[in-house]
């Protein structure tokens, strides 16, 4: 059974969705692809152990403590997108990669990787904000470039 909660972050509300066994969604309010195919209006606001763990992890994250995620993440995406997201999870806080580097690692095209990154249904938990353009510039963040910049600043500061 799906449950949802709203987490109030310093960068705006984040909608969290759990299936009771894993976190399946996390989106900034108003971001592109918000809800990623879930009928959020039909999901009851409720609390479960996954949502509690996710909110605690976000509390630590925004306090500058970048802890390992100790609860399951289950993005509901295609096999290719899952590969991209798995590779993203290897990019440590304070570090960045590029769409081209991810594409090279996967034997794919940067455009395909960009689409997968843009549709990441687990914002912050799977750190798509750590992906930069080939020239190192900020681009392509579904949550907005201002948020992307602030997330990277938080990570570099700590």
Backbone as a printed PyTorch tensor [residue, N CA C, xyz], in Angstrom:
tensor([[[  0.8430,  -1.1840,   0.0000],
         [  0.0000,   0.0000,   0.0000],
         [  0.8850,   1.2430,   0.0000]],

        [[  0.5800,   2.1650,  -0.8630],
         [  1.3590,   3.3860,  -0.9670],
         [  0.9770,   4.3780,   0.1380]],

        [[  1.9670,   5.1280,   0.5790],
         [  1.7520,   6.1900,   1.5570],
         [  2.6070,   7.3750,   1.1290]],

        [[  2.1640,   8.5700,   1.4840],
         [  2.9420,   9.7570,   1.1400],
         [  3.0310,  10.6930,   2.3250]],

        [[  4.0500,  11.5170,   2.2860],
         [  4.2760,  12.5620,   3.2830],
         [  4.8960,  13.7530,   2.5590]],

        [[  4.7580,  14.9180,   3.1460],
         [  5.4390,  16.0980,   2.6290],
         [  6.5420,  16.4580,   3.6000]],

        [[  7.7390,  16.6420,   3.0650],
         [  8.8940,  17.0520,   3.8640],
         [  9.1850,  18.5050,   3.5280]],

        [[  9.2440,  19.3550,   4.5410],
         [  9.5450,  20.7730,   4.3380],
         [ 11.0500,  20.9700,   4.4000]],

        [[ 11.6660,  21.1490,   3.2380],
         [ 13.1140,  21.3450,   3.1710],
         [ 13.4310,  22.8300,   3.0440]],

        [[ 14.6840,  23.2140,   3.2450],
         [ 15.0740,  24.6100,   3.0450],
         [ 14.9080,  25.0740,   1.5910]],

        [[ 14.7300,  24.1290,   0.6660],
         [ 14.5820,  24.4660,  -0.7530],
         [ 13.1610,  24.2540,  -1.2620]],

        [[ 12.2380,  24.0470,  -0.3470],
         [ 10.8440,  23.8360,  -0.7180],
         [ 10.3690,  22.4540,  -0.3270]],

        [[  9.0690,  22.2650,  -0.4070],
         [  8.4750,  20.9950,  -0.0240],
         [  8.9070,  19.8730,  -0.9590]],

        [[  9.0920,  18.6790,  -0.3670],
         [  9.4140,  17.4770,  -1.1190],
         [  8.3300,  16.4530,  -0.8120]],

        [[  7.6900,  15.9550,  -1.8530],
         [  6.6780,  14.9030,  -1.7110],
         [  7.4060,  13.5670,  -1.6970]],

        [[  7.2110,  12.8030,  -0.6350],
         [  7.8220,  11.4930,  -0.4820],
         [  6.7500,  10.4200,  -0.6220]],

        [[  7.0470,   9.3440,  -1.3590],
         [  6.1060,   8.2440,  -1.5310],
         [  6.8170,   6.9290,  -1.2210]],

        [[  6.1560,   6.1130,  -0.4250],
         [  6.6680,   4.8050,  -0.0240],
         [  5.6560,   3.7320,  -0.4210]],

        [[  6.1770,   2.5350,  -0.7160],
         [  5.2760,   1.3950,  -0.9340],
         [  5.2580,   0.4900,   0.3030]],

        [[  5.8180,   0.9820,   1.4070],
         [  5.8740,   0.2210,   2.6470],
         [  7.1460,  -0.5940,   2.7930]],

        [[  7.7960,  -0.8650,   1.6760],
         [  9.0400,  -1.6310,   1.6760],
         [ 10.2310,  -0.7950,   1.2190]],

        [[  9.9570,   0.2660,   0.4390],
         [ 11.0190,   1.0850,  -0.1380],
         [ 10.4750,   2.4750,  -0.4650]],

        [[ 11.3840,   3.4200,  -0.5970],
         [ 11.0180,   4.7570,  -1.0760],
         [ 10.9280,   4.6780,  -2.5920]],

        [[  9.7870,   5.0550,  -3.1430],
         [  9.5810,   4.9560,  -4.5910],
         [  9.4800,   6.3160,  -5.2620]],

        [[  9.3620,   7.3790,  -4.4690],
         [  9.2650,   8.7090,  -5.0580],
         [  9.6710,   9.8010,  -4.1030]],

        [[ 10.3110,  10.8300,  -4.6780],
         [ 10.6650,  12.0480,  -3.9370],
         [ 10.8170,  13.1570,  -4.9680]],

        [[  9.9340,  14.1500,  -4.9050],
         [  9.9350,  15.2330,  -5.8770],
         [  9.7650,  16.5670,  -5.1650]],

        [[ 10.5370,  17.5630,  -5.6300],
         [ 10.3130,  18.9240,  -5.1620],
         [  8.9680,  19.3830,  -5.6990]],

        [[  8.2390,  20.1230,  -4.8920],
         [  6.9780,  20.7070,  -5.3140],
         [  7.2250,  21.5460,  -6.5680]],

        [[  6.4440,  21.3120,  -7.5960],
         [  6.5310,  22.1010,  -8.8130],
         [  7.6130,  21.6750,  -9.7920]],

        [[  8.3650,  20.6280,  -9.4870],
         [  9.4210,  20.2370, -10.4170],
         [  8.8330,  19.5440, -11.6350]],

        [[  9.6020,  19.4830, -12.7130],
         [  9.1940,  18.7400, -13.9020],
         [  9.0060,  17.2750, -13.5190]],

        [[  8.0760,  16.6340, -14.1680],
         [  7.8060,  15.2030, -13.9800],
         [  7.3680,  14.8820, -12.5490]],

        [[  6.7820,  15.8610, -11.8780],
         [  6.2960,  15.6810, -10.5060],
         [  5.3170,  14.5190, -10.4620]],

        [[  5.5690,  13.5760,  -9.5920],
         [  4.6820,  12.4340,  -9.4110],
         [  5.0080,  11.2430, -10.2860]],

        [[  5.7330,  11.4460, -11.3480],
         [  6.2520,  10.3770, -12.2260],
         [  5.3020,   9.2030, -12.4500]],

        [[  4.0840,   9.4950, -12.8350],
         [  3.1460,   8.4190, -13.1480],
         [  2.3030,   7.9370, -11.9850]],

        [[  2.5950,   8.3800, -10.7810],
         [  1.7770,   8.0250,  -9.6240],
         [  0.5750,   8.9590,  -9.5700]],

        [[ -0.5520,   8.4480,  -9.1740],
         [ -1.7380,   9.2810,  -8.9410],
         [ -1.6560,   9.7730,  -7.5030]],

        [[ -0.8770,  10.8270,  -7.2910],
         [ -0.5980,  11.3020,  -5.9330],
         [ -1.8590,  11.6740,  -5.1670]],

        [[ -2.8580,  12.1790,  -5.8700],
         [ -4.1000,  12.5690,  -5.1870],
         [ -4.8350,  11.3630,  -4.6040]],

        [[ -4.5270,  10.1710,  -5.1000],
         [ -5.1840,   8.9590,  -4.6110],
         [ -4.3830,   8.2520,  -3.5140]],

        [[ -3.1810,   8.7350,  -3.2390],
         [ -2.3420,   8.1160,  -2.2110],
         [ -2.6120,   8.8050,  -0.8820]],

        [[ -2.8930,   8.0120,   0.1210],
         [ -3.1990,   8.5760,   1.4390],
         [ -1.9390,   9.1210,   2.1080]],

        [[ -2.1200,  10.2600,   2.7730],
         [ -1.0520,  10.7890,   3.6000],
         [ -1.0060,   9.9280,   4.8420]],

        [[  0.1080,   9.2850,   5.0320],
         [  0.2700,   8.3470,   6.1230],
         [  1.7520,   8.2830,   6.4440]],

        [[  2.0940,   7.6200,   7.5200],
         [  3.5020,   7.4910,   7.8830],
         [  3.8370,   6.0120,   8.0190]],

        [[  4.9740,   5.6240,   7.4770],
         [  5.4800,   4.2690,   7.6730],
         [  6.9680,   4.3650,   7.9720]],

        [[  7.5990,   3.2290,   8.2470],
         [  9.0050,   3.2410,   8.6520],
         [  9.9140,   3.7790,   7.5510]],

        [[  9.5510,   3.5750,   6.3030],
         [ 10.3680,   4.0730,   5.1910],
         [ 10.2970,   5.5960,   5.1380]],

        [[  9.1070,   6.1470,   5.2760],
         [  8.9610,   7.6110,   5.2340],
         [  9.6440,   8.2710,   6.4320]],

        [[  9.5730,   7.6530,   7.5910],
         [ 10.2720,   8.1800,   8.7720],
         [ 11.7800,   8.1800,   8.5030]],

        [[ 12.2930,   7.0740,   7.9730],
         [ 13.7240,   6.9790,   7.6720],
         [ 14.1340,   8.0030,   6.6180]],

        [[ 13.3000,   8.2010,   5.6120],
         [ 13.6030,   9.1720,   4.5570],
         [ 13.6390,  10.5940,   5.1200]],

        [[ 12.6770,  10.9280,   5.9650],
         [ 12.6640,  12.2770,   6.5620],
         [ 13.8570,  12.4770,   7.4850]],

        [[ 14.2290,  11.4570,   8.2430],
         [ 15.4100,  11.5640,   9.1060],
         [ 16.6820,  11.7430,   8.2730]],

        [[ 16.7740,  11.0240,   7.1610],
         [ 17.9310,  11.1420,   6.2780],
         [ 18.0040,  12.5610,   5.7020]],

        [[ 16.8510,  13.0920,   5.2850],
         [ 16.8260,  14.4620,   4.7480],
         [ 17.2010,  15.4870,   5.8190]],

        [[ 16.7480,  15.2790,   7.0550],
         [ 17.1560,  16.1770,   8.1510],
         [ 18.6780,  16.2170,   8.2610]],

        [[ 19.2970,  15.0480,   8.2500],
         [ 20.7620,  14.9700,   8.3480],
         [ 21.4110,  15.6140,   7.1240]],

        [[ 20.8910,  15.3270,   5.9450],
         [ 21.4400,  15.8780,   4.7040],
         [ 21.4590,  17.4070,   4.7450]],

        [[ 20.3280,  17.9990,   5.0670],
         [ 20.2520,  19.4630,   5.0690],
         [ 21.0290,  20.0780,   6.2360]],

        [[ 21.4030,  19.2570,   7.2150],
         [ 22.2770,  19.7100,   8.3070],
         [ 23.7570,  19.5330,   7.9260]],

        [[ 23.9980,  19.0670,   6.6950],
         [ 25.3760,  18.9100,   6.2270],
         [ 26.0170,  17.5850,   6.5730]],

        [[ 25.1980,  16.6120,   6.9760],
         [ 25.7090,  15.2690,   7.2860],
         [ 25.2450,  14.3320,   6.1780]],

        [[ 26.1930,  13.8600,   5.3920],
         [ 25.8490,  13.0570,   4.2340],
         [ 26.0150,  11.5810,   4.5630]],

        [[ 24.9470,  11.0100,   5.0920],
         [ 24.9410,   9.6300,   5.5670],
         [ 24.6140,   8.6640,   4.4370]],

        [[ 25.0260,   7.4290,   4.6170],
         [ 24.6130,   6.3770,   3.6870],
         [ 23.1100,   6.1650,   3.8400]],

        [[ 22.4820,   5.8170,   2.7530],
         [ 21.0530,   5.5090,   2.7920],
         [ 20.9090,   4.0580,   3.2440]],

        [[ 20.1690,   3.8730,   4.3240],
         [ 20.0490,   2.5390,   4.9210],
         [ 18.6720,   1.9060,   4.7060]],

        [[ 17.8890,   2.4930,   3.8490],
         [ 16.5740,   1.9550,   3.5170],
         [ 16.5190,   1.7820,   2.0010]],

        [[ 15.6820,   0.8720,   1.5280],
         [ 15.6410,   0.6000,   0.0880],
         [ 15.0450,   1.7440,  -0.7320]],

        [[ 15.6390,   1.9400,  -1.9040],
         [ 15.1170,   2.8580,  -2.9150],
         [ 14.6750,   2.0040,  -4.0950]],

        [[ 13.4740,   2.2470,  -4.5830],
         [ 12.9620,   1.4830,  -5.7300],
         [ 12.3400,   2.4130,  -6.7570]],

        [[ 13.1870,   3.0390,  -7.5770],
         [ 12.6210,   3.8840,  -8.6300],
         [ 11.8480,   3.0350,  -9.6330]],

        [[ 10.6600,   3.4690,  -9.9870],
         [  9.8160,   2.7490, -10.9400],
         [ 10.1400,   3.2690, -12.3390]],

        [[ 11.2360,   2.7720, -12.9170],
         [ 11.7320,   3.2590, -14.2010],
         [ 12.1330,   2.0710, -15.0710]],

        [[ 12.4690,   2.3570, -16.3300],
         [ 12.9220,   1.3190, -17.2550],
         [ 14.2780,   0.7770, -16.8100]],

        [[ 14.6740,  -0.3370, -17.3960],
         [ 15.9580,  -0.9650, -17.0570],
         [ 17.1280,  -0.0220, -17.3500]],

        [[ 17.0790,   0.6760, -18.4860],
         [ 18.1600,   1.6030, -18.8130],
         [ 18.2330,   2.7380, -17.7960]],

        [[ 17.0920,   3.3240, -17.4830],
         [ 17.0820,   4.4190, -16.5020],
         [ 17.5600,   3.9330, -15.1430]],

        [[ 17.2170,   2.7210, -14.7890],
         [ 17.6810,   2.1570, -13.5190],
         [ 19.2080,   2.0540, -13.5140]],

        [[ 19.8090,   1.6770, -14.6400],
         [ 21.2720,   1.6250, -14.7560],
         [ 21.8790,   2.9950, -14.5260]],

        [[ 21.3110,   4.0040, -15.1710],
         [ 21.8050,   5.3740, -15.0180],
         [ 21.7040,   5.7990, -13.5520]],

        [[ 20.5640,   5.5470, -12.9330],
         [ 20.3580,   5.9510, -11.5450],
         [ 21.2890,   5.1930, -10.6010]],

        [[ 21.5470,   3.9370, -10.8900],
         [ 22.4900,   3.1590, -10.0930],
         [ 23.8920,   3.7800, -10.1770]],

        [[ 24.2960,   4.1740, -11.3790],
         [ 25.6040,   4.8260, -11.5380],
         [ 25.6480,   6.1670, -10.8010]],

        [[ 24.5470,   6.8870, -10.8150],
         [ 24.4960,   8.1720, -10.1030],
         [ 24.7180,   8.0020,  -8.6040]],

        [[ 24.2610,   6.8990,  -8.0640],
         [ 24.4010,   6.6620,  -6.6310],
         [ 25.8610,   6.4820,  -6.2170]],

        [[ 26.7440,   6.2930,  -7.1890],
         [ 28.1720,   6.1400,  -6.8900],
         [ 28.8920,   7.4830,  -6.8070]],

        [[ 28.2070,   8.5760,  -7.1650],
         [ 28.8030,   9.9080,  -7.1290],
         [ 28.6290,  10.4620,  -5.7180]],

        [[ 29.7300,  10.6060,  -5.0150],
         [ 29.7080,  11.0330,  -3.6090],
         [ 29.3110,  12.4920,  -3.4610]],

        [[ 28.8100,  12.8190,  -2.2830],
         [ 28.4850,  14.2110,  -1.9480],
         [ 29.7310,  15.0720,  -2.1290]],

        [[ 29.5470,  16.2280,  -2.7410],
         [ 30.6550,  17.1370,  -2.9840],
         [ 31.3750,  16.8720,  -4.2890]],

        [[ 31.0600,  15.7780,  -4.9450],
         [ 31.6670,  15.4170,  -6.2320],
         [ 30.6240,  15.6050,  -7.3290]],

        [[ 31.0980,  15.6730,  -8.5580],
         [ 30.1890,  15.7760,  -9.7000],
         [ 30.6760,  14.8520, -10.8140]],

        [[ 29.8050,  14.6500, -11.7640],
         [ 30.1230,  13.9260, -12.9890],
         [ 29.4570,  14.6820, -14.1240]],

        [[ 29.6220,  14.2060, -15.3370],
         [ 28.9600,  14.8390, -16.4860],
         [ 28.0770,  13.8080, -17.1780]],

        [[ 27.1720,  14.3270, -17.9950],
         [ 26.3260,  13.4470, -18.7820],
         [ 27.1980,  12.5670, -19.6900]],

        [[ 28.2610,  13.1580, -20.2340],
         [ 29.1550,  12.4260, -21.1310],
         [ 29.8860,  11.3040, -20.3990]],

        [[ 30.3480,  11.5790, -19.1670],
         [ 31.0370,  10.5350, -18.3920],
         [ 30.0940,   9.3810, -18.0750]],

        [[ 28.8740,   9.7000, -17.6870],
         [ 27.8880,   8.6500, -17.4140],
         [ 27.5960,   7.8520, -18.6780]],

        [[ 27.4480,   8.5510, -19.8090],
         [ 27.1580,   7.8770, -21.0720],
         [ 28.3000,   6.9440, -21.4620]],

        [[ 29.5140,   7.4140, -21.2950],
         [ 30.6910,   6.5880, -21.6330],
         [ 30.7150,   5.3250, -20.7700]],

        [[ 30.4690,   5.4850, -19.4630],
         [ 30.4570,   4.3400, -18.5510],
         [ 29.3880,   3.3150, -18.9250]],

        [[ 28.2880,   3.7940, -19.4870],
         [ 27.1620,   2.9180, -19.8230],
         [ 27.1600,   2.4840, -21.2870]],

        [[ 28.1010,   3.0180, -22.0720],
         [ 28.1130,   2.7130, -23.4980],
         [ 26.8790,   3.2410, -24.1930]],

        [[ 26.4860,   4.4410, -23.8140],
         [ 25.2550,   5.0330, -24.3270],
         [ 25.5420,   6.4400, -24.8550]],

        [[ 24.4760,   7.1530, -25.1780],
         [ 24.5790,   8.5210, -25.6510],
         [ 24.2130,   9.4860, -24.5280]],

        [[ 24.8710,  10.6400, -24.5110],
         [ 24.6250,  11.6390, -23.4660],
         [ 23.1620,  12.0710, -23.4410]],

        [[ 22.5310,  12.1460, -24.6070],
         [ 21.1210,  12.5700, -24.6620],
         [ 20.2210,  11.5620, -23.9380]],

        [[ 20.4810,  10.2690, -24.1330],
         [ 19.6910,   9.2300, -23.4590],
         [ 19.9170,   9.2860, -21.9520]],

        [[ 21.1630,   9.5000, -21.5570],
         [ 21.4840,   9.6270, -20.1320],
         [ 20.7900,  10.8500, -19.5600]],

        [[ 20.8100,  11.9480, -20.3040],
         [ 20.1380,  13.1670, -19.8500],
         [ 18.6580,  12.9530, -19.5990]],

        [[ 18.0060,  12.1950, -20.4750],
         [ 16.5880,  11.8840, -20.2760],
         [ 16.3570,  11.0720, -19.0200]],

        [[ 17.2380,  10.1080, -18.7890],
         [ 17.1150,   9.2770, -17.5830],
         [ 17.3270,  10.1100, -16.3260]],

        [[ 18.3160,  10.9760, -16.3540],
         [ 18.6110,  11.8360, -15.2000],
         [ 17.4350,  12.7740, -14.9400]],

        [[ 16.8890,  13.3540, -15.9930],
         [ 15.7720,  14.3010, -15.8550],
         [ 14.5380,  13.6530, -15.2430]],

        [[ 14.3460,  12.3620, -15.4920],
         [ 13.1640,  11.6550, -14.9930],
         [ 13.4290,  10.9110, -13.6830]],

        [[ 14.5180,  11.2400, -13.0120],
         [ 14.8380,  10.6160, -11.7250],
         [ 13.6720,  10.8410, -10.7530]],

        [[ 13.0300,   9.7740, -10.2820],
         [ 11.8970,   9.9480,  -9.3780],
         [ 12.2860,  10.0410,  -7.8980]],

        [[ 13.5960,  10.0920,  -7.6200],
         [ 14.0420,  10.1250,  -6.2170],
         [ 15.0560,  11.2440,  -6.0130]],

        [[ 14.5710,  12.4660,  -6.1890],
         [ 15.4240,  13.6460,  -6.0740],
         [ 16.1920,  13.6400,  -4.7510]],

        [[ 17.4080,  14.0380,  -4.7750],
         [ 18.3780,  14.0960,  -3.6780],
         [ 18.8370,  12.6950,  -3.2680]],

        [[ 17.9210,  11.7650,  -3.0370],
         [ 18.2950,  10.4120,  -2.6350],
         [ 19.1600,   9.7520,  -3.7110]],

        [[ 18.7720,   9.9400,  -4.9600],
         [ 19.6190,   9.5730,  -6.0970],
         [ 20.0670,  10.9090,  -6.6700]],

        [[ 21.3500,  11.2370,  -6.4930],
         [ 21.8320,  12.6210,  -6.6590],
         [ 22.0030,  13.1090,  -8.0970]],

        [[ 20.9010,  13.2960,  -8.7970],
         [ 20.9620,  13.8050, -10.1620],
         [ 21.4650,  15.2510, -10.2110]],

        [[ 21.4310,  15.9430,  -9.0810],
         [ 21.9500,  17.3160,  -9.0440],
         [ 23.4670,  17.3530,  -9.2010]],

        [[ 24.1260,  16.2170,  -9.1080],
         [ 25.5850,  16.1520,  -9.2250],
         [ 26.0550,  15.9520, -10.6620]],

        [[ 25.1360,  16.0190, -11.6190],
         [ 25.4890,  15.8440, -13.0370],
         [ 25.5600,  17.2180, -13.7020]],

        [[ 26.6990,  17.4680, -14.3390],
         [ 26.9500,  18.7470, -14.9950],
         [ 27.1020,  18.5510, -16.4940]],

        [[ 27.0650,  19.6610, -17.2200],
         [ 27.3400,  19.6370, -18.6510],
         [ 28.8310,  19.3440, -18.8670]],

        [[ 29.1950,  18.9990, -20.0830],
         [ 30.5880,  18.6560, -20.4200],
         [ 31.5590,  19.7600, -20.0280]],

        [[ 31.1190,  21.0140, -20.1480],
         [ 31.9990,  22.1500, -19.8130],
         [ 31.9590,  22.5100, -18.3240]],

        [[ 31.2550,  21.7130, -17.5240],
         [ 31.1870,  21.9490, -16.0880],
         [ 30.0760,  22.8830, -15.6460]],

        [[ 29.2780,  23.3610, -16.5960],
         [ 28.2030,  24.2920, -16.2350],
         [ 26.9850,  23.5330, -15.7220]],

        [[ 26.1550,  24.2650, -14.9810],
         [ 24.9020,  23.7110, -14.4680],
         [ 23.8670,  23.7250, -15.5770]],

        [[ 23.1910,  22.6230, -15.7460],
         [ 22.0570,  22.5950, -16.6670],
         [ 21.1970,  21.3890, -16.3680]],

        [[ 19.9870,  21.4060, -16.8780],
         [ 19.1310,  20.2460, -16.8800],
         [ 18.7150,  19.6560, -15.5490]],

        [[ 18.2650,  20.4500, -14.6090],
         [ 17.7900,  19.8950, -13.3490],
         [ 16.2900,  20.1020, -13.2500]],

        [[ 15.5330,  18.9980, -13.1510],
         [ 14.0700,  19.0730, -13.1280],
         [ 13.5540,  19.8890, -11.9460]],

        [[ 14.3280,  19.9410, -10.8630],
         [ 13.9270,  20.7120,  -9.6900],
         [ 14.2610,  22.1900,  -9.7960]],

        [[ 14.9290,  22.5820, -10.8740],
         [ 15.3000,  23.9780, -11.0910],
         [ 16.7770,  24.2070, -10.8010]],

        [[ 17.3970,  25.0370, -11.6150],
         [ 18.8360,  25.2840, -11.4910],
         [ 19.2200,  25.9590, -10.1790]],

        [[ 18.3360,  26.7730,  -9.6260],
         [ 18.6320,  27.4190,  -8.3440],
         [ 18.7890,  26.3520,  -7.2660]],

        [[ 17.8900,  25.3850,  -7.2470],
         [ 17.9910,  24.2950,  -6.2620],
         [ 19.2510,  23.4670,  -6.4970]],

        [[ 19.5410,  23.1730,  -7.7580],
         [ 20.7320,  22.3900,  -8.0820],
         [ 21.9810,  23.0790,  -7.5420]],

        [[ 22.0780,  24.3610,  -7.7930],
         [ 23.2330,  25.1330,  -7.3190],
         [ 23.3220,  25.1170,  -5.7940]],

        [[ 22.1850,  25.2820,  -5.1190],
         [ 22.1840,  25.2940,  -3.6500],
         [ 22.5380,  23.9270,  -3.0690]],

        [[ 22.0800,  22.8550,  -3.6990],
         [ 22.4320,  21.5110,  -3.2360],
         [ 23.9380,  21.2770,  -3.3790]],

        [[ 24.4960,  21.6700,  -4.5060],
         [ 25.9400,  21.5110,  -4.7070],
         [ 26.7350,  22.3720,  -3.7360]],

        [[ 26.2690,  23.5950,  -3.4660],
         [ 26.9480,  24.4620,  -2.4950],
         [ 26.9170,  23.8390,  -1.1130]],

        [[ 25.7800,  23.2980,  -0.7130],
         [ 25.6610,  22.6460,   0.5890],
         [ 26.6670,  21.5040,   0.7000]],

        [[ 26.7470,  20.6980,  -0.3270],
         [ 27.6520,  19.5500,  -0.2980],
         [ 29.1240,  19.9690,  -0.2980]],

        [[ 29.4600,  20.9800,  -1.0770],
         [ 30.8620,  21.4350,  -1.1300],
         [ 31.2780,  22.1190,   0.1580]],

        [[ 30.3570,  22.8170,   0.7810],
         [ 30.6280,  23.5150,   2.0420],
         [ 30.9500,  22.5320,   3.1570]],

        [[ 30.2840,  21.3900,   3.1320],
         [ 30.4230,  20.4120,   4.2050],
         [ 31.3050,  19.2480,   3.8050]]])
